[in-house]
Amino acid sequence: MTTRGFFGRRPSDDIAQRLPPGQYETKDFPVLAKGPTPHVALARWRFTVNDGPRPLASWSWPEFEALPQTVWRRDIHCVTKWSKLDTTWRGVTIDDLLQAADITPPSAYLLAQSHDDYDTNLPVADLLNGQAMIATRFAGAPIAAEHGGPARLLVPHLYFWKSAKWIRGLRFTARDEAGFWEQRGYHMYGDPWREQRYTNDP
Amino acid sequence: MTLDAPFAAQTRWQVAVIDRIISRTPRVISVFLRVSLGPKVAGQHVDVRLTAPDGYQAERSYSIASAPGTEGIELAIERLEDGEVSAYFHEVARPGDTIEVRGPIGGHFIWRAEDGGPILLIAGGSGIVPLVAIVRDWSAAEPKTPVLLAYSARTWEELVFRDELLNTQAHQSNFIFIVTTTRGPRHRPEDFDRRLDQSLLREVLARWGRTARDVYVCGSNVFVEAVTAGLVLEGVSPGRVRTERFGGKN
């Protein structure tokens, strides 16, 4: 359905092919969160991997910083329609994290859990084989609190609400349990290329 | 997994007819749409989609200003500098034109009568839009619940829905409406002319004399960061504070 009098600003072809449907490019870095920004002191920061209620492994900040570090440049896509291209992150891939603790995933799903009681669900397969990291640096500097620092999940191939800010751990779950936004109208998987924004999107 | 309404968004794109467009402030218009959406809750938004002749499409989200019971929906749209979709609404759109919308969407930044109160609403600039929907719904459904609305704008002229909110205050004894203007003089003795920082929040909360059950803060990210940091320092539980933000980090 053509909108009378609307011509818009079609991006250049090289940008357009990197933008999923309904997205526009921003050079800014918008901030979205369900509530106030938590300020997490590094001295009391811990990252824990749980199988349900049972802890499998845990790291303090210095221990986490000693894990193998990986740098990525990726495009990120927020469900609120903005995309930001060529963002650079440093952190620990989920592959390296699990290997360091000698963990074989005990189930096919997990919840990423945050310091502000936020959580979001993901298939474990989407975090492995170089697809996700716990990021601690953005553009070469510590991640600002508003953007999820000290540490956030980075799963760039899914809408960015899946990349939980202020992450404190991963909890393997027997089933695919809906997280915070997934219980409030947003899609269980969230593939931007299939425009899976809301619950009933195909 | 399918969730019950209202949290399951109505995701089908629908044709909406622009019924009327009115000026709210020098930079904000209200666009009234004729469209039949599913059940609505105050605070929700819709997605809007525009299509160019060559097939190019632009999508944006806009908060719904009208109360849930209203027929059709009202969107209040600020003219953004360099805005692609807001420029269309401000310069091109006219009654009778059609656009596509889907929604209502959102199960977090919402208020329903059964949520009760007291309710603390804090708006910066065009962040008033989802909050005016809450005020309108509250006024119709639950006016015994105490509400404080603190609204910060650059000037008195830029307060969207100003006269309506003043009128609500005149007729609803449980509604406290406090304005602060950051680039212009205050107009009423009870208002302020400085930023809504921790000290001003303390003053405002003391005047209200209530403890909010739920707090809703909407505005630019810079505004929301400053307000929520102040609220938390004033002892408000972060878990009671819902935010909706636009724009980035300075």
Interface residues (C-beta under 8 A of the other chain):
Chain A: M1 T2 T3 R4 G5 F6 F7 G8 R9 R10 P21 G22 Q23 Y24 T26 D28 F29 P30 V31 L32 A33 K34 G35 P36 T37 P38 T80 K81 D116 D117 A144 E146 H147 D176 A178 F180 W181 E182 Q183 R184 G185 Y186 M188 R197 Y198 T199 N200 D201
Chain B: M1 T2 L3 F7 A8 A9 Q10 T11 V15 D47 R49 L50 T51 A52 P53 D54 Y56 Q57 A58 E59 R60 S61 E84 Y88 V92 A93 D97 T98 I99 E100 I105 G106 G107 H108 N221 E225 T228 A229 L231 V232 P238 G239 V241 R242 T243 R245 F246 G247 G248 K249
